[in-house]
Amino acid sequence: MPDLAIRGVPDDLHRELKAAAERNHRSLNGEIVSRLTASIRPEAIDPVALLDRIQRRYRTLGPIDLDNLRRRGL
């Protein structure tokens, strides 16, 4: 597998990538490879499966009153 060196990465981008790698339990290299792969080979989205995931997530969160959040400035 070939190696790739990236130079001139801004400090803030480097910090954000390191933080994302930690959140995703990856090395910095693993995070970068994962993001590059996703940008080159995006996964096809199954709308039915996506809707199912959204509905399951909504059930765990319960109802959200968007008008109330807007009034509070959130």
C-alpha positions in Angstrom: 0.0 0.0 0.0 1.5 3.4 -1.0 2.3 6.1 1.6 1.0 9.6 1.3 2.5 12.7 3.0 0.3 15.8 3.5 2.2 19.0 4.1 0.9 22.4 5.2 -2.1 21.3 7.2 -3.3 24.3 9.2 -3.0 23.8 13.0 -6.8 24.2 13.6 -7.6 21.5 11.0 -5.0 19.2 12.5 -6.6 19.7 16.0 -10.1 19.0 14.6 -8.9 15.8 12.8 -7.2 14.6 16.0 -10.4 15.3 18.0 -12.5 13.5 15.4 -10.1 10.5 15.4 -10.4 10.2 19.2 -14.2 10.4 19.1 -14.3 7.7 16.4 -11.7 5.6 18.2 -9.2 5.8 15.3 -5.7 6.8 14.8 -5.2 10.2 13.0 -4.1 8.2 9.9 -7.2 6.0 10.2 -9.5 9.1 10.4 -7.9 10.7 7.4 -8.1 7.5 5.3 -11.8 7.0 6.4 -12.7 10.5 5.4 -10.8 10.3 2.0 -12.5 7.0 1.3 -16.0 8.4 2.1 -15.4 11.5 -0.1 -14.2 9.3 -3.1 -16.6 6.4 -2.7 -19.7 7.7 -0.9 -22.2 5.0 0.2 -25.5 4.8 -1.6 -28.3 6.0 0.6 -31.3 3.8 1.0 -34.1 6.2 1.7 -36.3 3.6 3.4 -33.5 2.5 5.8 -32.7 6.2 6.5 -36.3 7.0 7.4 -36.4 3.9 9.6 -33.2 5.1 11.4 -34.6 8.6 11.8 -37.9 7.2 13.2 -36.1 4.9 15.7 -33.9 7.8 16.8 -36.9 10.1 17.2 -38.6 7.6 19.5 -35.6 7.6 21.8 -35.5 11.4 22.0 -39.2 11.9 22.4 -41.1 14.9 21.0 -39.3 18.1 20.2 -41.1 21.4 20.4 -39.3 23.5 17.7 -41.4 26.6 18.3 -40.5 26.6 21.9 -36.8 26.3 21.0 -37.1 29.2 18.5 -38.7 31.4 21.1 -35.9 30.7 23.5 -33.3 31.5 20.8 -31.9 28.0 20.5 
